[in-house]
Amino acid sequence: MSRNPTNGKHMDLHVGERIRERRAELGLTQEDLGGALRISYQQIQKYETGANRVSAGRLFEIAAALEVSISYFFDGCEGGEPAEPRLHGGHNRATIELVRNFLEIRDEGLKSAVTTLIRALKDHESHKRAQAVQELRPHS
């Protein structure tokens, strides 16, 4: 029986993505999870991007830290095309902090106002980008 390395890599990418999703759901940074496991945030980053394979023992520890069963990491993996590898980077830190702080707001009216503000800021940025593109186009 021959091994297909593509399937193994696909599984590594899927497990890494599931680690990232659950960590973000809980509002944890890579540093938070790494600290809980007594490993560096860089190692968490490598697991999440599929750059490093997660051993069975480490997956057991990650599952416990993220409060899920081991099967959680394999949910939705039915084969098929491998996921695109995730890029390394700290740009998710702001998102995690935003979500963490947002979840602390108890007043539903205030939550709604924050959501409306963020949507308006996004729309403003989209409009500015569209204007910049329009200005770059030659006028006919």
Backbone as CSV, one residue per row, in Angstrom:
resi,resn,N_x,N_y,N_z,CA_x,CA_y,CA_z,C_x,C_y,C_z
1,MET,0.849,-1.180,0.000,0.000,0.000,0.000,0.892,1.239,0.000
2,SER,0.748,2.084,-1.006,1.588,3.277,-1.086,0.903,4.444,-0.390
3,ARG,1.733,5.316,0.142,1.216,6.504,0.824,1.146,7.651,-0.159
4,ASN,0.113,8.445,-0.059,-0.025,9.624,-0.896,0.300,10.844,-0.040
5,PRO,1.468,11.482,-0.266,1.855,12.610,0.579,0.904,13.801,0.469
6,THR,0.189,13.911,-0.643,-0.759,15.004,-0.804,-1.867,14.905,0.230
7,ASN,-2.375,13.688,0.476,-3.430,13.503,1.470,-2.951,13.853,2.872
8,GLY,-1.716,13.477,3.189,-1.160,13.809,4.494,-1.010,15.305,4.677
9,LYS,-0.535,15.986,3.658,-0.381,17.439,3.727,-1.749,18.108,3.841
10,HIS,-2.717,17.571,3.097,-4.085,18.096,3.182,-4.588,17.992,4.623
11,MET,-4.333,16.863,5.246,-4.778,16.663,6.627,-4.059,17.633,7.566
12,ASP,-2.752,17.830,7.357,-2.000,18.781,8.190,-2.596,20.186,8.082
13,LEU,-2.922,20.605,6.861,-3.510,21.929,6.637,-4.889,22.033,7.290
14,HIS,-5.675,20.971,7.175,-7.018,20.975,7.759,-6.948,21.052,9.285
15,VAL,-6.111,20.230,9.885,-5.970,20.240,11.350,-5.482,21.608,11.808
16,GLY,-4.507,22.166,11.110,-4.000,23.491,11.457,-5.070,24.560,11.385
17,GLU,-5.883,24.498,10.348,-6.975,25.460,10.188,-7.982,25.320,11.320
18,ARG,-8.283,24.090,11.711,-9.234,23.866,12.810,-8.665,24.371,14.142
19,ILE,-7.348,24.217,14.343,-6.713,24.769,15.554,-6.893,26.282,15.556
20,ARG,-6.591,26.923,14.431,-6.698,28.375,14.325,-8.140,28.838,14.567
21,GLU,-9.101,28.152,13.951,-10.511,28.530,14.106,-10.948,28.467,15.567
22,ARG,-10.613,27.369,16.232,-11.039,27.203,17.624,-10.336,28.208,18.535
23,ARG,-9.058,28.437,18.293,-8.312,29.402,19.094,-8.947,30.782,18.955
24,ALA,-9.278,31.168,17.727,-9.897,32.471,17.485,-11.289,32.541,18.112
25,GLU,-12.054,31.441,18.032,-13.383,31.380,18.660,-13.306,31.695,20.143
26,LEU,-12.262,31.204,20.774,-12.081,31.407,22.214,-11.433,32.750,22.525
27,GLY,-11.054,33.497,21.483,-10.421,34.799,21.693,-8.997,34.699,22.191
28,LEU,-8.318,33.605,21.851,-6.942,33.400,22.284,-5.965,33.807,21.188
29,THR,-4.834,34.356,21.586,-3.765,34.628,20.632,-2.908,33.366,20.501
30,GLN,-2.031,33.365,19.518,-1.082,32.261,19.391,-0.195,32.205,20.631
31,GLU,0.139,33.361,21.193,0.943,33.405,22.423,0.188,32.775,23.582
32,ASP,-1.116,33.052,23.676,-1.926,32.475,24.765,-1.901,30.948,24.694
33,LEU,-2.163,30.421,23.503,-2.192,28.969,23.346,-0.809,28.369,23.564
34,GLY,0.195,29.014,23.006,1.567,28.538,23.209,1.942,28.503,24.680
35,GLY,1.557,29.546,25.413,1.840,29.598,26.849,1.160,28.460,27.595
36,ALA,-0.077,28.166,27.233,-0.810,27.083,27.881,-0.151,25.732,27.619
37,LEU,0.477,25.610,26.454,1.120,24.340,26.079,2.616,24.332,26.384
38,ARG,3.116,25.454,26.876,4.545,25.624,27.169,5.414,25.464,25.910
39,ILE,4.918,26.058,24.811,5.683,26.108,23.566,5.583,27.528,23.017
40,SER,6.403,27.852,22.035,6.419,29.206,21.498,5.215,29.480,20.598
41,TYR,4.894,30.758,20.464,3.803,31.115,19.550,4.191,30.769,18.121
42,GLN,5.510,30.773,17.834,5.962,30.404,16.492,5.600,28.958,16.171
43,GLN,5.677,28.097,17.177,5.315,26.693,16.962,3.819,26.570,16.685
44,ILE,3.016,27.332,17.426,1.569,27.339,17.169,1.323,27.810,15.737
45,GLN,2.021,28.854,15.337,1.901,29.393,13.986,2.224,28.323,12.948
46,LYS,3.268,27.555,13.191,3.664,26.493,12.257,2.619,25.384,12.203
47,TYR,2.020,25.055,13.343,0.937,24.061,13.345,-0.250,24.586,12.536
48,GLU,-0.615,25.837,12.783,-1.798,26.408,12.137,-1.645,26.533,10.626
49,THR,-0.444,26.769,10.160,-0.222,26.914,8.716,0.077,25.581,8.051
50,GLY,0.223,24.527,8.842,0.553,23.223,8.285,2.024,23.068,7.971
51,ALA,2.847,24.054,8.361,4.286,23.973,8.121,4.905,22.840,8.946
52,ASN,4.385,22.645,10.163,4.821,21.544,11.018,3.636,20.641,11.309
53,ARG,3.895,19.358,11.285,2.880,18.355,11.577,2.672,18.259,13.092
54,VAL,1.421,18.096,13.506,1.084,17.980,14.930,1.103,16.503,15.311
55,SER,1.897,16.157,16.318,1.932,14.760,16.768,0.638,14.425,17.505
56,ALA,0.381,13.145,17.665,-0.835,12.700,18.352,-0.866,13.223,19.790
57,GLY,0.262,13.139,20.484,0.324,13.615,21.868,0.078,15.104,21.971
58,ARG,0.678,15.870,21.054,0.494,17.322,21.065,-0.955,17.670,20.710
59,LEU,-1.562,16.925,19.774,-2.943,17.185,19.410,-3.864,16.951,20.610
60,PHE,-3.546,15.934,21.404,-4.294,15.663,22.626,-4.218,16.863,23.570
61,GLU,-3.008,17.436,23.730,-2.815,18.596,24.603,-3.549,19.823,24.061
62,ILE,-3.484,20.022,22.741,-4.165,21.161,22.119,-5.672,21.039,22.306
63,ALA,-6.198,19.834,22.110,-7.639,19.603,22.289,-8.059,19.959,23.714
64,ALA,-7.266,19.550,24.686,-7.591,19.860,26.084,-7.542,21.370,26.322
65,ALA,-6.519,22.033,25.803,-6.376,23.477,25.997,-7.504,24.252,25.322
66,LEU,-7.982,23.743,24.184,-9.045,24.424,23.439,-10.438,23.893,23.782
67,GLU,-10.488,22.970,24.743,-11.741,22.423,25.263,-12.613,21.783,24.182
68,VAL,-11.987,20.950,23.353,-12.710,20.194,22.326,-12.192,18.766,22.330
69,SER,-12.942,17.882,21.679,-12.456,16.511,21.525,-11.468,16.477,20.358
70,ILE,-10.661,15.466,20.311,-9.700,15.332,19.219,-10.413,15.246,17.876
71,SER,-11.586,14.653,17.855,-12.315,14.523,16.592,-12.683,15.884,15.995
72,TYR,-12.759,16.922,16.814,-13.058,18.272,16.330,-12.109,18.672,15.196
73,PHE,-10.845,18.298,15.318,-9.836,18.722,14.347,-9.991,18.039,12.996
74,PHE,-10.758,16.958,12.959,-10.948,16.219,11.714,-12.334,16.425,11.113
75,ASP,-13.213,17.126,11.842,-14.549,17.416,11.325,-14.443,18.171,10.005
76,GLY,-15.231,17.739,9.037,-15.275,18.433,7.761,-14.170,18.076,6.799
77,CYS,-13.317,17.148,7.168,-12.218,16.751,6.281,-12.618,15.463,5.582
78,GLU,-13.137,15.631,4.397,-13.605,14.467,3.635,-12.699,14.168,2.461
79,GLY,-11.512,14.712,2.449,-10.624,14.547,1.295,-10.772,15.729,0.376
80,GLY,-10.545,15.543,-0.893,-10.664,16.634,-1.848,-9.392,17.444,-1.938
81,GLU,-9.530,18.649,-2.401,-8.374,19.511,-2.624,-7.829,20.052,-1.314
82,PRO,-6.514,20.144,-1.210,-5.924,20.730,-0.011,-6.296,22.206,0.114
83,ALA,-6.419,22.646,1.354,-6.682,24.054,1.597,-5.442,24.867,1.230
84,GLU,-5.644,26.136,0.948,-4.512,27.018,0.692,-3.756,27.196,1.999
85,PRO,-2.421,27.143,1.949,-1.651,27.360,3.177,-1.891,28.772,3.713
86,ARG,-1.948,28.896,5.019,-2.136,30.196,5.651,-0.783,30.876,5.784
87,LEU,-0.804,32.174,5.625,0.417,32.951,5.782,0.675,33.187,7.259
88,HIS,1.964,33.277,7.594,2.328,33.647,8.955,2.035,35.128,9.123
89,GLY,1.831,35.570,10.317,1.671,36.996,10.529,0.903,37.305,11.783
90,GLY,1.153,38.479,12.312,0.508,38.904,13.533,-0.702,39.773,13.308
91,HIS,-1.129,39.934,12.059,-2.248,40.830,11.795,-3.544,40.347,12.416
92,ASN,-3.629,39.108,12.809,-4.847,38.590,13.441,-4.957,39.020,14.897
93,ARG,-3.864,39.511,15.474,-3.871,39.917,16.880,-4.919,41.005,17.127
94,ALA,-4.999,41.985,16.230,-5.979,43.060,16.390,-7.396,42.510,16.307
95,THR,-7.614,41.554,15.418,-8.934,40.951,15.272,-9.315,40.198,16.539
96,ILE,-8.382,39.449,17.064,-8.652,38.682,18.285,-8.954,39.624,19.440
97,GLU,-8.176,40.706,19.541,-8.416,41.672,20.614,-9.778,42.339,20.443
98,LEU,-10.135,42.665,19.204,-11.439,43.268,18.931,-12.566,42.326,19.350
99,VAL,-12.454,41.072,18.954,-13.491,40.094,19.297,-13.555,39.894,20.799
100,ARG,-12.400,39.756,21.425,-12.363,39.551,22.882,-13.052,40.703,23.601
101,ASN,-12.733,41.942,23.205,-13.342,43.108,23.843,-14.828,43.210,23.521
102,PHE,-15.196,42.909,22.277,-16.597,42.961,21.879,-17.429,41.985,22.708
103,LEU,-16.897,40.794,22.944,-17.631,39.785,23.714,-17.840,40.195,25.170
104,GLU,-17.039,41.127,25.661,-17.180,41.613,27.033,-18.322,42.607,27.181
105,ILE,-18.778,43.175,26.066,-19.884,44.146,26.111,-21.183,43.393,26.366
106,ARG,-21.900,43.770,27.401,-23.139,43.086,27.771,-24.374,43.785,27.197
107,ASP,-24.295,45.090,27.000,-25.424,45.880,26.511,-25.631,45.613,25.024
108,GLU,-26.760,44.982,24.663,-27.024,44.612,23.267,-27.140,45.837,22.361
109,GLY,-27.686,46.934,22.883,-27.784,48.167,22.104,-26.407,48.706,21.758
110,LEU,-25.511,48.650,22.728,-24.135,49.101,22.513,-23.423,48.186,21.517
111,LYS,-23.650,46.868,21.624,-23.068,45.932,20.659,-23.540,46.252,19.250
112,SER,-24.819,46.551,19.118,-25.378,46.889,17.816,-24.739,48.169,17.268
113,ALA,-24.533,49.150,18.145,-23.916,50.411,17.725,-22.473,50.186,17.271
114,VAL,-21.744,49.361,17.983,-20.359,49.055,17.597,-20.340,48.361,16.239
115,THR,-21.239,47.416,16.036,-21.324,46.709,14.757,-21.626,47.683,13.624
116,THR,-22.554,48.590,13.856,-22.900,49.592,12.845,-21.702,50.494,12.547
117,LEU,-20.972,50.901,13.573,-19.784,51.728,13.384,-18.733,51.008,12.547
118,ILE,-18.467,49.765,12.871,-17.457,48.999,12.130,-17.877,48.837,10.668
119,ARG,-19.146,48.561,10.440,-19.644,48.430,9.071,-19.473,49.746,8.313
120,ALA,-19.783,50.873,8.963,-19.630,52.185,8.329,-18.166,52.467,8.005
121,LEU,-17.258,52.126,8.913,-15.829,52.317,8.657,-15.358,51.464,7.486
122,LYS,-15.835,50.236,7.416,-15.481,49.349,6.310,-15.989,49.907,4.994
123,ASP,-17.239,50.372,4.992,-17.820,50.943,3.780,-17.046,52.186,3.342
124,HIS,-16.638,53.008,4.299,-15.853,54.206,3.993,-14.525,53.822,3.340
125,GLU,-13.842,52.820,3.899,-12.576,52.342,3.330,-12.778,51.788,1.928
126,SER,-13.843,51.030,1.731,-14.132,50.468,0.403,-14.369,51.582,-0.603
127,HIS,-15.087,52.612,-0.188,-15.371,53.743,-1.064,-14.072,54.474,-1.422
128,LYS,-13.198,54.682,-0.428,-11.914,55.352,-0.693,-11.071,54.553,-1.684
129,ARG,-11.049,53.225,-1.533,-10.278,52.382,-2.457,-10.843,52.460,-3.864
130,ALA,-12.172,52.422,-3.965,-12.811,52.513,-5.280,-12.496,53.845,-5.948
131,GLN,-12.492,54.922,-5.170,-12.141,56.239,-5.712,-10.702,56.254,-6.207
132,ALA,-9.785,55.672,-5.433,-8.377,55.651,-5.819,-8.191,54.879,-7.116
133,VAL,-8.879,53.763,-7.275,-8.796,52.965,-8.500,-9.345,53.767,-9.671
134,GLN,-10.459,54.448,-9.433,-11.086,55.247,-10.486,-10.143,56.352,-10.947
135,GLU,-9.432,56.970,-10.005,-8.506,58.054,-10.345,-7.310,57.550,-11.142
136,LEU,-6.937,56.297,-10.974,-5.806,55.727,-11.682,-6.158,55.350,-13.113
137,ARG,-7.424,55.148,-13.398,-7.845,54.748,-14.732,-7.741,55.925,-15.690
138,PRO,-7.281,55.649,-16.916,-7.225,56.738,-17.905,-8.632,57.179,-18.276
139,HIS,-8.796,58.465,-18.409,-10.110,59.013,-18.784,-10.259,58.943,-20.289
140,SER,-11.427,58.495,-20.761,-11.619,58.419,-22.207,-12.452,59.556,-22.713
